Amino acid sequence: MKILYFYQYYATPKGSWGTRVHEFAQEWVKQGHEVQVVTSIYSKSDLTATRFIENQNFEGVKVTVINVRIDNKQPFLKRIFTFLAYAVCSVWYALTAKADVVIASSGPITVGIPGLVARYIRGRKLVFEARDLWPEGAIELGLIKNQFLQKIAYALEARCYKASSLVVALSIGMKQNIKVRFPLTKVIDVTNAANIPLFSGKAPFQNRGLLQPKKYAIYTGNIGLVNNSLWLLEAAKVLQAKGRTDLKILLVGEGQQREQIEAEIQSNDLQTMLIWGLMPKKDLVGLIQNASVSLVPLRGTPVLDTSSPNKFFESLAAGVPVIQNTQGWMKDFLAEHQVGFTLDPNDPIQLAEKLIELDDQQAMLEEMGKKAQHLAAKLFDKDYLAQKMLNGILEATK
């Protein structure tokens, strides 16, 4: 089977971004399928290109790079332009590339445009992968305020779902949301995966001389509004006020609020928070494994309650309990399996007090970590989930 995959954020483990598409495509290639991914340049990816269109190959996966750069720090209108530029350029491949099945991976919802072209002009089977509920999330967060643009975005979303032979949702919450709004659509859930060998194997602890094992909580990813990064900053202030400068909150990443938080750290002489820049995923493993807990914060909104962040699965695979603050499926999962904690997204004092409390409960955290690692190997292994998605595609498109 020839699979054409439209996805804007392709990365390998050498980058600082999720590797789901890379790992799934690799597994499908091993089984004899041909996979071509059409992508762009994301600031957290390891991809580079010297020409506007460049063909690359990663262990049998053909990757067509459209040299349009996407960065979370870009102003909103600039990001919209990059989304549209990628979509327009991708239409050429929707019209010309050999494919039996076309996968369009959203967000942004504009990735659906080349998918719809392949579906309606070339008659190809379309699979729509919903990585988040776009545009509902952007509208809920106030990023798209113009009602005309909202209507266009919702109409495009509806058309993508209705045109698809299969919709792959990245969480149970997303699947439920889509089924309620589009009951005739065939939907399966295939969560984000974890590279079990990478995250469960012993990795070097690159602490830069500033961290003590199990005396810090780690956050990895975008530093910004959606990720509730100021919640972490305020919790660090509370830790310092309580005299617990032995405990640290480590942020590893980039984003819109990084400079603001760094200024606050300096002006308040905060000894309880550190920010390190992007690093390859393979170098991140040791830092996660030696943390007391992994932090998965998000804004407290209904759409974000359905989120499926990579760091959640990777932390469990690393054997580290999770602290998160949504009210959706992650809360239910942690409560059912006792591998983490759910806190109030608006209460940094609660977070600081929880970190202090857990510092005296290392034996409990160790047991939670062992249980988390076992669950991740069973439920979130990349090869298992790659096969689950492939089986769904084969069944829906035969």
Secondary structure by P-SEA (a helix, b strand, c coil): cbbbbbbcccccccccccaaaaaaaaaaaaabbbbbbbbcccccccccccccbbbbbcccbbbbbccbbbbccccaaaaaaaaaaaaaaaccccccccccbbbbbccccccaaaaaaaacccccbbbbbcccaaaaaaaaacccccaaaaaaaaaaaaaaaaaccbbbbccaaaaaaaaaaccccbbbbbcccccccccccccccccccccccccbbbbbcccccccaaaaaaaaaaaaaaaccccbbbbbcccccaaaaaaaaaaaaccccbbbbcccccccaaaaaaaccbbbbcccccccccccccaaaaaaaaabbbbbbbcccaaaaaaaacccccccccccaaaaaaaaaaacccaaaaaaaaaaaaaaaaccccaaaaaaaaaaaaaaacc
